[in-house]
Amino acid sequence: MVDVQQAAATATDYLINLYPQLTLLDVQLEEVELTEDEKYWLITLSYPLLKVSAPSTSLAGFMPFKKDYKVFKIESDAGRVRSMKIRKLD
């Protein structure tokens, strides 16, 4: 069985391969879940949509930016990505 670290790494690699402008530092792990039947890992990753260039003030490091969220469905036995979906926040 693929463990949660392997599932998260698989999802991250998949995302970076689809969006080559992203780097590992851009991607953040948000949620992990093993389905009740233990067949799939659901891995939610986020990454910045737009990097805001802030003026050089003391608040520059706290400028908010928008993030996009993706949910990856990964087989728990083989570690293959089965789907990637947009995750909307309520």
Beta strands, then each sheet from edge to edge (+ up, - down):
strand 1: 28-34
strand 2: 40-48
strand 3: 67-75
strand 4: 81-86
sheet 1: 1+ 2- 3+ 4-
end
